[in-house]
Amino acid sequence: MDESDLAWETLDSEIDYTCPGFDVVREDVRLPDGTNAEFHHVSEPPSVVVVPFTDDGEVVVIREWRQAVNRVNHGLPAGGLEPDDTDVLAAARRELLEETGHEPNGLDRIATFEPANGLFDSTYHYVVAHGCVPNGEQKLDHNESIAVETTRFEELAAQATSGALRDGRSALAVLQYALRAESSGDY
């Protein structure tokens, strides 16, 4: 079967609901068998997720209140790209500084993933930051409650492997980095 045989045809698209950070989109579609249907999804700007290492091998992590799950979330700094962002690494640098007050000496891209493409059009760009130093104050958005701390990467990887690191964006970043570092002999 050719991939084009699986494609849906979008007949119409309209935003049902918009709010800061995302839109709920309704699309009228034609399925491959010719049936017309409605499909709803959440649309949001692309994001960066940063694995920030200090020179002594610690990882800068955050604790942040997440209303959707009604608890404090432990994870990595992350944030949405702005409409005028053209450079993922520059956006990662900005988000790291805004959320943690840390600036990196260098940045490398790991990968890009669509974590939930059955319901969201989200794209996460994963970046490793090296040589991070506290060089400023947090510049949090009005609806962010974030505390900053550091931990050993091995501890973070163990949390990701055991399921204790519940934030999926962060767990995927940690596991991707661990696999890449292991295969290159750096871990």
Disulfide bonds with the S-S distance in Angstrom:
none
